Amino acid sequence: MRKRLVKRAKRIVVKIGSGVLVDSRGKVSPRVFGQIARQIKYAMDEGRKVVLVSSGAIAMGMRALSLGMRPHSIPQHQAVAAVGQPYLMAYYTRAFKKYGLSIAQILLTHDDFADRRRFINAKNTVSTLLEDHIVPVINENDSTAVEEIKFGDNDTLSALTTTLVDAELLVILSHIDGIYDKDPGVEPSARLIPLIEDIDSFHINLAGATTGPFSTGGVESKLSAAKKASHFGCATVIASGKEKDVLKRILSAEEVGTLVLPKEDRLTSKKHWIAYSARPVGKLFVDEGAKTAIVERGKSLLPTGIIRVEGDFEAGEVVHCMDTSGMEFARGMVNYSSEEIEKIKGRKTREIENILGYRIYDEVIHRDNLVVM
């Protein structure tokens, strides 16, 4: 199965963690950048298109400013990233130039994914670069991102990037060599899990968490990223970027790290965007009948099933769908504003025109724009 999945993957997202680029003391090795460039050149020579999602701006900035501790406040975080990002790109530029490849810097925030128009623009940019055999190097725009628009870690960014390029394989390379059944730092008997068939039923608490002074995220964030990618129909390999020729070995279908299988009933690009990229701006509370129709029968959300509206939103925005206990069970893009839904909630579809004076849609959320979480 691994061989089939890996061999057919023509569009690949490779995420490089800070722990791969620098050691525990913050020392940078140009040799590591050269190894990354060489292996990506190998993949491109095989006819694959590769997008690189790279951490490292903060680590580079810390090194340039001789900082021993990672900054905590957002202004310090932004400043250190602004210092470090040019160093990061300079290392990559030199490394890829040696193999005759050009790179392009793309800095993104969550808003670039949450706004549908900006998402499409970013998708078109990356697609054009790949067609021109230019390697996009994507990083979070740490120098301008604030808390509410941050991804939190580049594992999440790499998972969302799979939707930008319609990727079939996500490779997450960091300082850990895969997912274990126990924390290997505590339990000597811990065993590597080579295959996760169903990421939705995998118990995340078994993996523990690992972080370092020059990195964020950990095992939990990698599994969360793999889940997002899996629901887009993209396989994920989580492995150590410290191993020699690890990417080349992964692409040769060697059993390296942990492989997370994609879901067979993959979400469309639009539904994946609704579920994982868009930022819900309100809530619709529905009765049990409406919930059952949506979850079990794949139906649309009609006004008759809505019992309460929270938030101020316009048509075309994404909202949480909540059950009577206050738990989210779905997300969707509304056809009406919060003000309009407030007027038609609990009413029959045929009554919409009499209440509003018009009826653009029968559904408050059409099933094509509705994702069960």
N, C-alpha and C positions, 0 to 999 in steps of 0.2 A: 504493500500500500504506500509506504514512504517513497519508494522509487517512482511509482506512478504519479503521485502528487507533485514531487519535486521536479521530475523530468518535464511535465507538461506546463510548469510555471514559466510563463514568458515575461510577466511583469512582477518585479520583486521589490519590496521595501525592506531595506536593511537599517536597523536601528543600532547605533553605536553609543554605549553608555560612557559616562565620564571615567568610570573605573577602568575602561579599556585603554583610554588615551593617556591617563596619568597614573602614577603609582600612589601609594598611601601618603607619600611626602609631597605630592604635587609635581613631581618631576615628569617632564614631557619627553617622549622618545619619538623623534622623527621617523625612526625605523617602523614604528607601529602604523603611522600614517601611510608609509610606503607599502606595507603589507596589505592594508585595506584597499589602496588604489590598485595594486596588482591583482587582487582577487576579484575586484569589480570589473577590471579589464578582462579577466578570464571569463566572467559571466557574460559580458557584452560580446565577446568573441564567439560565444555560443549562440548568439542571436537573442539574448535576453535584454530587457530594458530594466535599469536599476535606479531606484531613488534612495538616497542616503538621508536618514534622519539622524542627526548627530547632536548629542549633548557636548558639553565641554567649555562653553563660553564663560561660565562662572568659575570653573576650575582654572582656566587660562588667566582670567582676571585676577583670581586669588594669587596665582603664581607671580604675575607681573607686578602686583602691589605688595607682595611679600606678606600676605595674610595667612595666618595659621588656622583661623576658624571661618566657617562659611557664614556670610552675612545673614542676618535675621530680618531686619526691616526691609520693606519694599523699596524705599529710595536707595539703600545700600546695595540691595540685590540688583537693582536696575543699573546703578553706576558701575558695579564690578562686571556685570554682563557686557555693558557698553565698552569697557576696556578690553575684555577678553575676546569678544567676537571677531575683531580683525586678526588677532593672533591665530585663532582657530582656523579661519578661512585661509590665512597665509600658509599654514602647514598643509592644508588640503590642496591648495593651488599648486604648490611645489611638488607634492607627491603625485598628483594626477598628471601634471605636465610631463613628468618623466616617462609616462606611458602614452603620451600623445593625446590626452583627454582634457577637455575643458569642463569646468564646473560652473554652476550658477547658484548664488545664495538666495534662499527664499526664507524670510522670517514671517512667522504666522502667530496670531493669537486665536483664542477660541471664537472670537467674533467673526473671524474669516471663515470659520466653518458654520457658525450658527446662522449667519445671514446667507440666505440661499443664493442671492446674486453674487456676493463675494466668493462663495464656495465655487460657483460655476466659473468665475473668472480665474480663480486659483487653479482649478482643474484644467482649464484651457492653457494656462501658462505652462504648467508642468508637462502637459501632453505635447506641446510644441517643442519644449526643450528635449524631451525624450526622442521625438522624431528627428531632431537635429543631432542626435548622439551626444548630447550634453548631459552631464550628471547633475541633477538638482540636489543641492545640499540644504536640507530643511532643518530649521531650529525654531524653538519658540522665541518670539520677539521679547526676550526678557527685559530689554532696556526700556520698553514702554508698557508692558503688560502689568496690570494691577490685579488684585486678588480675584475680582469677579470675572475676569476674562482669561485667567490663567488655566492651563491644562492640568497643572499640578506636577506632572512629570512627562518626559518625552516618550515613555511607553504608550501613554494615551495618545499623544500626538502621532506616533508611528501607526497606531491602529486606525486612527481617523484618516491618515494619509493613504491607507489602502483603498479608500473610497475615491480619493482624488485620481488614482491611476488605474482603478479596476484591477488591483493586484491579486494574484493567485497565491502568493507566498509572502509571509512576513517573517523576517529573521531578526530576533532580538538578541544582540550580543552584549553581554555585560561581564561583571566579575563573578557571576554564578554560572555553573555549568549545566543547569537544568533544574527541574522540579523534583524534590525528594519526598518520600513518604513521611519523613520526620526532619527536624532541623539537624543537618549534618554537623553543625558547629557544637551541638549539645549531645547528640546521639550517635556514637560510633557505628551503630548498626543501621543507620539510615541508608536507604537504597534509592538510586535514581529511578524515576518513573520515565521510561522511554516513550510511552504513548498515552495520551489522554484522548479517549474516544468521544466522550460527551462532557464538554467543559461546563455545561449547565448543572450537571449533577456532581461535579468534582468538588470535594470539600476543601475550600480554600484555607481553612484553619490548620490543615495538616502540613501546609507548606512552611509555616512560620514567616518570618520577615527578615530581610537582610538589607542593611544600608551601610554606607560608608561616608567619611567626612567630605568626600569630593563627589558624592552622588546623591540623588533623591530616589524615592520609590523603593522597590524591593520585590520580593516574590509576589506579593499580593497585587501590585500594580501590573506586573507582567502577565499574571493570569487574567486580570481584568482586561488588559489590552488584547490578549488572545481570544477572550470571549467576544469582544466587539468585532474582531476580525473574523472569527468563526461564523458569526451571524451574517456576515457579508459574503460568506462562501470562500473565505481565504484561510488556508492552513497557516500555522505558526510553528516555528522552531525556536526554542529558547535554549541558548548555549553560551559557553564561555568565549568571549572575544580574546582571551589570553592564549588559547590553544593555537598552535601553528596551523596555518591554512584552514582555519575552521570553516570559513564561508565556502571555500572551494570544496571541502569535504562534504558539507551539507548539500551543496548543489550536485555533488556526485552521488547523492542518496546514501551516504554512509550513515550509520546509526549514531548520530552525534546529538547530545542534549535530549530535550523533550519535544516531541512532536504533538501538537494539538490539532485534531482533525477539524475540518470545516463542517458546518451544519449543512445537511442536504437540502433542507427547506430554507435556503438563504433568503435574506431580505433584499428587496430591490434597493437600488442606490438611494431612491427617495425615502423609502421607509427606514433605511439605515440612518439617513440624515435626521429624520424625525426622532428616532429612538436615541441616538448617541451624540449628534452634533448640535441640533437646535436647542435653544434654551427656552423651556416652557415658561410662559408669562402669566398663566392663570390656572384655575382649576374648575372642572365641571364634576359635580357630585351626581351620581346616577343611582337609580334603584336597582334592586337585585335582578329584575327581569331584563333590564337593559344590559347589565353586566354579563348575564348568562348568554344573551344573544350575541354579544361581541366576542366573548372568550370561547364559547363552545360552538357557535354556529357561524362565526366570521361575518357578522352583520355590521351595518353602519350604525352610528349613533343618531337616533331621531330625537326631536325635541320632547316627545312624550315621556322619555325615560329620564330626563334631567330634573333634579329636584333642587339644586342650588348652584349658584355661579359665584366664583371668587376671582377677583383681579379685574384689571382694566386692559382689554386687548381688542385688536382689530381682526377682521377677517383675514385669513392667510397666516395667522400666527399659531404657534404650537402651544397646547395646554396639557396638563395632567388630567387623566380621567380617574376619578376616585370613587370607591364604593361607599356604602353606608357606614362602614367602620372607619373611614378616613384613610384607607390604604390605596395607593396608586396601583392600578392594574393595567393601564394602557396610556398611550400618548397619541395625540392626533392633531392635525391641522384643521382649524375650524373654518367653516364657510360663512359664519356670521360673527359679528362683534359681540363683546360681552353685553353691551346695552341691548342689542337685538335679542340675544339668547335669554336675557332676563325677562323679556316680554313674552317669548314663545315657549319657555320651559313648561313642561307638563302638558302641553297642548298637542293636538293631532296635527299631522303634516298638512292636511287640507285647510287648517285654520290659519296657517302662516300668512297667507295673502290678506286675509281679512284683518289680522292684527297689525302687520307691518305696512300693508298697502302694496306689497310686492312679494314675490316668492322666487328667489334666485335658485335655490336648491331645496330639495326635499329633506336632505340630511344636514344635521349640524356638523357632523364629521363623516365623510364618506369612507367606506371600508378600505379604499385604495390609499387613503391618507391616515390610516389608523393602525397602530402597532401595539399588540398585546405584549406587555413587558414581562 
